[in-house]
Amino acid sequence: MSHALPMLMISWSALAAAAEPTIADLRLIGGIGHGDSRIDGRTRPGTGGPSGEALDAQGDHDEREHAAFQALTSGRALGAYGGPLIGIELGWRTCESDLPLDAAAGELDVDSRAWTCDLMLGWAHALSSRWHVEATGFVGLGRLELDFGYAAQSGSYHGDDRGMLTEYGARVGGYWTVGRFQIGAEARWLVERASSSIGLDVGTPEATAITDLEQRGLFLMLALGYRL
């Protein structure tokens, strides 16, 4: 009996340690999203083309796709109440939006592609030696390519632009790890903002559209990972 209690305590400690993994995960994620887009802008006339027309538009008729590579670590074993988590994500995202103009008959067709780099910071909690959950916020920068179609009373025009974007949001996910291999799923809310000066295909010099773009939405994604 005198030896049973220490042995029981050692066994319990070993089980507790096994249920508190150290997060050191590499992941590929991908999924789809839906949300709303808003543009606040105005055309700047060239020779011919639209003359100072408002380009305020918003809508939620869009299609979005997102894929990314994640690297996250807790730095140490998660305790009984979990532990802090930090990571980076390199992502690629597309969005196709059809936005009715607010103040006039017409529509904006906005197709965007973005390459992003985000810093993630949050908390992870182990439910067992195999299951854990995460909740993080994130903030980042990216490169945006924008294709712009504009149909209004003055005519139809097209243009494109490339520039920088900023983004932020929050994500929650659950992951199952067997050996070193991992599968999981996550949901995230994302807000993306960018300003553009878009050359329209009319006039010499050409007309331009000066816009502020905001896209918000919910993404649902699956993950495949490897624990180092």
N, C-alpha and C positions, 0 to 999 in steps of 0.2 A: 504494500500500500504506500509505503514511504517513497518508492520509486515511481509509482503510477502518476502522481500529480505532476512532477517535473516533466515526465515524458508527454503527458497530456498537454502541458503548456507549450512544450517545444513543437508538438504536432499542430496545435492551434496557431502558433506563430508562423509556421511554415505555410499553412493554408491561407492565413491572412496576407502573407507576403505574396503568395501566388495570385491572390485576387486583387493585388494592387500593382498593375503593370506599369512599366515606364513607357510613355508614348514617344516613339521615334519613328514616325511613319512617313512613307513616300506614297503618293496616291495620284492616279489619273481619274478625273471625274468628268461627267458629261450629262447634259440634260436639256430640257426645254423650259421656256418661261412665257409669261404673259403679263401685261401691265398697261400703262398708259404713257403717252408721249405728249410733250407740249413744246411748241415753238413760239417765241416772241421775236418778231423781226419786221423788216421793211426792205423794200427794193430801193436801190440807188440807181437812177437812170443813167444809161449810156446814150449812144445815138440810136434812137429807136428802142423798142421794147417797153417793159412796164415802167411807169413813171411814178415813183414814190408810193407804191401800194403797200398797205399793211399786210404782213404775213403772219398774223396771230392765228394759231391753229392748235387744236388738241383733240385727242381721241384715244381709244383703246383697242382699235382693230389692228393687231400686229401679230407677227410671228417672230419668236426669239429662240436662239440656240446658244449654248455656252459649253465650252470644254476648257479644262485647265489641268495643270500639274501643281500638286500641293506638297509641301514639306513642313511637318509640324513636330514639335518636341515639347515634352513636359520637363525635361532636364533631370528628372529624378522620378522615383516610384510615386504613383498617386497614393495619397494617404486615405484614411477612412472617409474623409469628406471631399476627396478629389484633390486637384492641384492646378496651378496656373499652366497655361498653354500658350505657346507662341509659334508663329509660322509665317511662311510666305506662299504666295500663289502667283503663278504665271498663267494668264488666261487668254482665250480668244472667244469673241462673241459676235454674233450677227443679229440684226434686227431689221424687219421690214414693216413699215407703218404707213397707213393711209389716213391722212388727217384732214377733216373738213375745215375750211377757213371759218373763223369766227364771225367776221363782219361782211362777208361778200360770198357770192356764189363761186365755188371753186374748191380745189383740193390740192394738198401737198402729198407727194409720194416720197418718202424718206427711207432710203436703204443705207444702213451703217454697218461697218465692220470695225472692231476694236481689238487691239492687243494691249493687255493690261498687266500691271504688277501691283499686288496688294500685300500689305502687312496685316496679319491677323493676330489678335490678342484676346484671350478669354479663359475658360475653365473647362477641365475635363474631369469626368467621374467614372470610376470603374464599377459596373454592376456585378461583374464576376471576373474570373481570370481571362475570359474570352470576349465579353461584351463591355463596351464603354460608350459613353455619350459625350458630346462636345457642344459648347455654346461659345461663339466668338463674335466680336465685332471686327470689321475690317475697313481699311481706308487705302486708297491707291491712286495711281496715275496711269495714263495710257495714251496710245496713239490711235486716233480716230480717222477713218476714211468715210466720207459722206457723199452719197449720190442723191441728187435733189431734183425732183420733178414738180413743176408748178403749173397748174391749169386754172386760169381765172378769166374774167371778162376780156382782159387785154390780149389774151392768147395763151399759148402753151410754151414753156421754156424748160430747159434742163441745164444742170451744172453739177460741179463736184468740188470738194475741198478736202484738205488733210490738215489735221491739227492735233492739239492735246486735249485730253479730257481728265476730269477728276471724278472719283466715285467713292461711295461709302455704303455701308450696310451692316447686316447681321445675319448669322447663319447658325443653324442647329443641325446636328447629325448623330446617327447611331452607327456603330461599327462592330463587326464580329471578326475576331482574329483567331485563326487556327495555325499553330506553328508560327510561321512568319508571314503567311498570306492572309489577306483581309478583303472583305466586301462590306459595303455600307450604303447608306442613303442619307441625303441631306436636303434641307430646304433653306433658301436664303431670300432676303429682301434686299434689293439693290437700287440705289439711286445714282444716276450718271448724268454729268453736266458738261457741256462744251459750248464754245462760241465759234462761229464760222463766218467767213466772208466768201461767198460762193459766186464764182463767175458764171453768169448765164450765157447761153449760146445765142446771143443776139446783140447787134450793135457794134459799132467801131468808134470809140472804145466800147467794150461790152458792158452791159448792165450787170449789177451785182446784187446779191441778196445778203443782208447782214442779219444774222440770226443768233439767238441764244436757245439752245436745245436742252431739254431735260427729259430723261427717260427713267421711269420707275417701274418695278415689277417684281413678281415672285417667280423664283426658279425652283424646280424639283429635279434632283440629280442623283445618279448612281455613281458609286466609287469602287475602284479596284486598287488595292494597296499592298505594300510590303513593309514589314516592321524590321528595322535594322537591329 
